[in-house]
Amino acid sequence: MPYYVKMRMESGSVAHVANPHNSVEDAMSAACSSLRYGATDVWIEDHDGNKHADFEAIKRHCGMSKNSGRQDTHMRKVKSVFCSHQTQTIFPSI
């Protein structure tokens, strides 16, 4: 089943990452990079629109601290490697 990253931006618009992911975990890993784009909310949905992971679960997956909102050192390194190879396109929903 394909899983998609959805996010709400600071402007209030909702966007989604066009590339489907084969598992919730893969989609959550991709969502880590979405946090740098100013997303105020990020979640994972399947093709039917059912939510499989919320913002808090994604932050935990990405190594974000609940108090500081910053990533642990290990995840910053992983994120920088992931972002350097990122090929996903973000399309805002209308």
NUKE-633467 format. One line per field, with one value per residue: x negated, y negated, z of N, C-alpha, C in turn; residue number from 1; residue in three letters; chain. Coordinates in pm, whole numbers, plus 50000, padded with zeros to 5 digits. Layout:
<nodes>
n_u: (X ...)
n_v: (Y ...)
n_w: (Z ...)
ca_u: (X ...)
ca_v: (Y ...)
ca_w: (Z ...)
c_u: (X ...)
c_v: (Y ...)
c_w: (Z ...)
seq: (NUM ...)
type: (ala ...)
mol: (A ...)
</nodes>
This chain:
<nodes>
n_u: (49916 49939 49792 49818 49661 49793 49835 49879 49818 49648 49792 50046 50138 50194 49978 49847 49614 49526 49421 49490 49453 49332 49372 49489 49279 49077 49201 49216 48945 48886 49046 48903 48732 48917 48971 48786 48879 49048 49283 49577 49729 49714 49798 49870 50038 50243 50339 50612 50660 50643 50503 50179 49958 49884 49787 49637 49545 49387 49192 49068 48967 48783 48597 48639 48634 48871 48886 48704 48739 48543 48322 48158 47800 47714 47933 47929 47706 47788 48009 47888 47750 47961 48105 47927 47953 48208 48496 48758 49065 49262 49598 49842 50170 50485)
n_v: (50117 49778 49497 49158 48840 48571 48223 47926 47597 47298 47089 47186 47336 47661 47918 48187 48456 48579 48833 49174 49396 49714 49811 49717 49641 49572 49349 49184 49136 48987 48770 48638 48455 48272 48118 47915 47734 47548 47657 47676 47879 48225 48530 48879 49038 49298 49419 49394 49184 49229 49163 49256 49191 48934 48587 48579 48846 48858 48663 48792 49016 48889 48807 48577 48351 48326 48099 47905 47904 47953 48152 48455 48506 48728 48770 48529 48564 48784 48670 48468 48618 48753 48534 48435 48608 48587 48623 48564 48412 48140 48069 47823 47859 47789)
n_w: (50000 49916 50084 50185 50240 50409 50470 50667 50602 50730 50625 50622 50414 50271 50179 49981 49950 49645 49582 49637 49919 50025 50282 50611 50775 50589 50473 50699 50743 50515 50573 50766 50643 50560 50778 50779 50598 50706 50797 50991 51073 51018 50863 50793 50534 50388 50057 50067 50232 50504 50818 50928 51078 51307 51373 51614 51636 51408 51467 51684 51549 51385 51563 51708 51978 52238 52400 52300 52027 51849 51650 51746 51750 51595 51419 51278 51119 50963 50838 50684 50496 50373 50265 50080 49872 49793 49596 49581 49488 49579 49585 49620 49756 49603)
ca_u: (50000 49858 49809 49781 49632 49875 49788 49939 49710 49673 49893 50176 50168 50160 49900 49811 49499 49587 49368 49543 49355 49379 49406 49506 49145 49012 49267 49176 48807 48896 49110 48802 48683 49026 48969 48702 48947 49141 49410 49628 49789 49677 49858 49860 50168 50243 50406 50753 50668 50637 50378 50103 49860 49908 49670 49555 49478 49282 49083 48994 48895 48674 48503 48664 48657 49002 48872 48630 48778 48422 48286 48037 47684 47713 48034 47887 47615 47869 48091 47808 47722 48086 48141 47836 47996 48352 48549 48901 49127 49372 49706 49947 50305 50568)
ca_v: (50000 49656 49399 49024 48738 48449 48123 47793 47499 47182 47005 47249 47424 47802 47969 48329 48502 48658 48970 49269 49476 49851 49839 49600 49604 49500 49219 49105 49092 48878 48656 48567 48341 48174 48031 47798 47643 47463 47724 47666 48010 48326 48659 48981 49094 49397 49370 49368 49068 49268 49120 49365 49134 48791 48500 48621 48973 48827 48596 48896 49095 48806 48774 48441 48339 48267 47967 47806 47904 47971 48290 48508 48496 48839 48748 48417 48621 48865 48577 48398 48715 48774 48415 48415 48698 48574 48604 48553 48287 48103 48001 47778 47899 47673)
ca_w: (50000 49915 50193 50140 50340 50398 50567 50671 50605 50815 50559 50638 50301 50287 50067 49993 49872 49538 49574 49734 49992 50042 50422 50697 50821 50479 50461 50816 50718 50417 50639 50847 50566 50550 50895 50752 50506 50778 50822 51128 51100 50918 50892 50688 50493 50280 49936 50099 50320 50644 50882 50989 51172 51328 51388 51730 51601 51309 51539 51758 51449 51333 51670 51757 52121 52267 52461 52222 51886 51766 51627 51807 51661 51499 51317 51194 51019 50873 50761 50584 50390 50301 50190 49968 49766 49784 49461 49591 49446 49666 49515 49712 49715 49567)
c_u: (49910 49894 49752 49757 49721 49825 49867 49824 49747 49780 50034 50213 50124 50089 49879 49692 49553 49541 49434 49428 49416 49419 49423 49370 49068 49070 49227 49033 48805 48955 49011 48752 48790 49026 48883 48768 49050 49276 49450 49698 49749 49744 49844 50000 50146 50322 50554 50771 50669 50502 50312 49996 49889 49777 49578 49480 49365 49165 49001 48909 48771 48573 48520 48691 48793 48988 48808 48676 48659 48389 48162 47924 47684 47812 48000 47795 47693 47950 48010 47772 47847 48119 48050 47873 48145 48396 48699 48948 49247 49473 49809 50082 50388 50701)
c_v: (49876 49563 49267 48932 48618 48351 47995 47696 47382 47092 47060 47342 47566 47848 48119 48358 48603 48804 49060 49348 49612 49887 49708 49550 49526 49360 49128 49054 48977 48753 48576 48443 48233 48076 47908 47697 47555 47525 47709 47794 48102 48456 48750 49035 49205 49341 49343 49248 49102 49229 49238 49318 48985 48717 48545 48750 48949 48757 48697 48979 49020 48767 48633 48446 48274 48125 47865 47797 47920 48118 48328 48505 48606 48814 48628 48469 48702 48774 48509 48492 48736 48654 48392 48503 48688 48547 48585 48415 48262 48023 47952 47826 47775 47680)
c_w: (50000 50031 50146 50258 50309 50502 50555 50689 50696 50756 50576 50524 50331 50161 50088 49905 49771 49536 49679 49799 50021 50184 50498 50743 50714 50464 50578 50798 50618 50480 50724 50772 50553 50666 50871 50661 50575 50801 50968 51169 50986 50960 50771 50662 50391 50163 49957 50191 50468 50703 50953 51086 51184 51352 51501 51701 51502 51376 51619 51662 51398 51439 51722 51907 52144 52318 52369 52078 51793 51756 51708 51704 51555 51386 51229 51084 50917 50782 50652 50468 50307 50212 50070 49849 49741 49640 49463 49547 49536 49584 49616 49662 49688 49636)
seq: (1 2 3 4 5 6 7 8 9 10 11 12 13 14 15 16 17 18 19 20 21 22 23 24 25 26 27 28 29 30 31 32 33 34 35 36 37 38 39 40 41 42 43 44 45 46 47 48 49 50 51 52 53 54 55 56 57 58 59 60 61 62 63 64 65 66 67 68 69 70 71 72 73 74 75 76 77 78 79 80 81 82 83 84 85 86 87 88 89 90 91 92 93 94)
type: (met pro tyr tyr val lys met arg met glu ser gly ser val ala his val ala asn pro his asn ser val glu asp ala met ser ala ala cys ser ser leu arg tyr gly ala thr asp val trp ile glu asp his asp gly asn lys his ala asp phe glu ala ile lys arg his cys gly met ser lys asn ser gly arg gln asp thr his met arg lys val lys ser val phe cys ser his gln thr gln thr ile phe pro ser ile)
mol: (A A A A A A A A A A A A A A A A A A A A A A A A A A A A A A A A A A A A A A A A A A A A A A A A A A A A A A A A A A A A A A A A A A A A A A A A A A A A A A A A A A A A A A A A A A A A A A)
</nodes>
